């Protein structure tokens, strides 16, 4: 491991950018499509440096997943890793673009390069919208594959 990648034992304060995802913290009820329902629990762990997401489709819990996200100050961006009950692993990078949080990744679909992204927008205290999108033309146009509405659970 190179010296710059060595873990730090110092308890330095997180950079201000490390609070950009705080809008997402909490317990959420989710809806999508005609009858999709789920829950999402988002909290900070590991000295408030990591955002942990715990997603579950309801009521059966037939699909679940989790992500961990952190602000990489050296790279100047957010990084997220997602894993789920189907065995899927995805990695994203990104950050704020105007009034939305956008995390992107490149992938291969049917032997062709594509881009995938998640977009958090219409962010309010108790609601927000989330999109899972794909671009097959290098990011010129995007098709929405999944749109989730978030409603904060009462405390």
PyMOL commands that set and color helices and strands:
alter all, ss='L'
color gray80, all
select helices_A, chain A and resi 3-5+16-19+22-24
alter helices_A, ss='H'
color red, helices_A
select strands_A, chain A and resi 26-32+36-45+50-58+64-72+77-84+89-97+100-109+112-121+127-135+143-152
alter strands_A, ss='S'
color yellow, strands_A
deselect
rebuild
show_as cartoon
